[in-house]
């Protein structure tokens, strides 16, 4: 008699309990993994790689030509470049304004692959978090290539940018300042949102961000 009882399958109640437990575990695993955060982190990693490629290309071009790809001549190398978007829908036609022609110059010179143009220029319109930002102060040869992080984990390393005429949605300041995130600052939407950027090269310890 006992043997027959052991051969019986799960009751409906037992099955429901098992299914409920599996569901709870699945939700817990998804919450721990956070697929959206992982997707955004992967995008941030890709943009950081791209920023490094653009930076290296600009530096190689400068070494070979004695000027930057946005300069009209070598006499313009000390001029500041506005903190503008390098990517699709970029405006600005002046000799010292970073615009879409810069990537064309770098690819024509062999410093970047043509696929870069398809990704950042000739493809679909890019949002603010999908673009690269380039900045060079006056009388300094160092160039920074930056991006706005999408993932919270990467945003912890970001720097806050401020400057005359600068807003979160319109980063076109001629002179900007990079500073560490203050407590309560957010790189994402909300009343405490500030313009956050990860830059290549990074910053020294004097301006390194404190993880909020």
N, C-alpha and C positions, 0 to 999 in steps of 0.2 A: 504494500500500500504506500509506504514512504517512497519507494522507488518511483512510482507513478507520479507522485507529487513533484519530485525533483525534475522529471522529464517535461513538466508543463512549462510553457513559455512565460514571458513577462506578462503581468496583468496590464490593463490599460492605464491604471494609475501609476504603475511603476514606469511604463514607457513615457508617460507625461513628465514624470519626475526627471528621468534621464534626459529627455529633450530639453527641459527647462535648464538643467545644469549645463548642458552643452551650449545652449544659447548664452547663458551668463558668462561662461568661459570665453566664448567667441567675442562677446562685447568687450570683455576685459582685455583680451589680446589685441583687438583693434584699437582700443583706447591707448594701450601701451605703445603699439607700433605707430599709430597716427599716420595713416597713409598720405594724407594731404601734406603734413609737415615733411614727410620723407620725400614726396614729389617736389615740394618747394626747395628743399635742401639740395636735391640733385640738380635743379635748375640753377641754384646759387653757385654750386660747385662748377658747373659748366661755364657760367658767366665769369667766374673768377679765372678760369683757365683762359677764356677768350680775352679778358682784360690783360692778362699777362702776355698773351701773344701780340696784342696791339701795342702794348708798352715796349716790348722787345723790338717790334718792327719800327716804331718811331725812333728808338735809340739807335738802331742800326742805320736808319736813313740819315739821322743827324750826323753820325760818325762818317758816313760816306760822302755827304753833300754839304756839311757845314751849316745846315739850316734845317728847320722842321718842315714836314710836308705841307703845312698850311702857310708857310712864309712865301712871300713873293720874291725875296732875295735874302742874302746873308745879313744884310743890314737890319733885318726885321727880327732877328733871333731873340732879342731881349724884350720884345713886346709881349705883354700878357695876352693870354688866350682866355676868353670868357668860359665859364663853367657851363658848357652847353652840351646838348645831347649828340652823341655820335651814333647815328642810326637813321632809320627811315623818317621822313618828314622833317629833317633838320633844315633850319633856315640860316641865312647868313652868307653873303657873297664876298665880303671883304678879304684882303690878302692875309689877315691875321685872325680870321674867324674860322673855327673848326666847323666844317660842314661835310656833306657827303663826298665831296671831291677828295678829301683826305684819304679815305679808304681806297678810292680809285688810284690815287698816286702811289700808295703803298703796294697795291696789287700790281700795278703797271711796272713798278720798280722791282718786283719779285720778292718783296718783303713779307707779303701775305698771300695766301692762296685765294683764288677767285671765288671759292665757296664762301668766303667771308662776306663777299658782296651780296650773295644770295640770301645770307642769313640776316644781315643787318641793314642792307640797302634796298635790294631789288625784290625782296620777298614781301609778305603781307605787312601792313602797318603794325608797328610795335608799340606796346604800352610803355609807360614810364619805367616799370620794373623789368622790362625786357631789353632796355637800351644800355649802352655804355656811355659814360660821361668822362670827358677829358678836360684837364685843367693844368695851366702853367702860369705861375705868377710872373710879374715883370722882373727882368734882370736876374732871373734864376733859370738855369737850364733844366732843372728837374721837372719832369712831367708826371702827372698822376692820372691813371685810368681807373675809373670807379664804376660801381653799379649799386643799385638799391636792392638790398636783400629782401627776399620773400619769406624765408623761414625764420622762425623765432630763435632757433639755435645759432644760426649764422649772425642774426641781428645783434646778438650779445657782443659781438666783436666790432660793431659798426661805430662810426664817428658821426657826430652831429655837424651839419653844415649850416652856416648862417652868412648873410651878406646883404649889402644894399640891393634892393630890388629882387631879392631871392624869396621864393615861396616854395611850398612842397610841390605844387603842380607846375611851376614855371621857373626851373633852375637856370636862369640866364644872368646871374650876377657877374659883373666884371671882376670883382674882388671878393673872395669868400674866405671864411675862417673855419678850420676844422677843430672841433673840440670834443672831449669825452662826453658821453651821455650822462645826464644828471639823473638822480634818483626820481623815478616817476615818469621820465621821458618814455615815449613809445614810438617805435618805428612804423607802427601801423595805424589804422583809422582810430579816431577818437579825439577828445578835446586836448589830450596831451601829446598828439602826434607831432613829431619833428622830422625834418629831412635827414634820413640816415643813409650812410654810404660805406661800403667796403671799398678800399682803394689799393691799387698796386702802383708803386711799392707801398708797404705798410707804414705805420708811424712809429717813431721811437717811443721810449718809455715815458718821456715827458708829456706826451699827449695821448698815451695809450688809454683806451676806454676801460672803465671799471664795469664789470658785468653787473647790470642792474638786477 
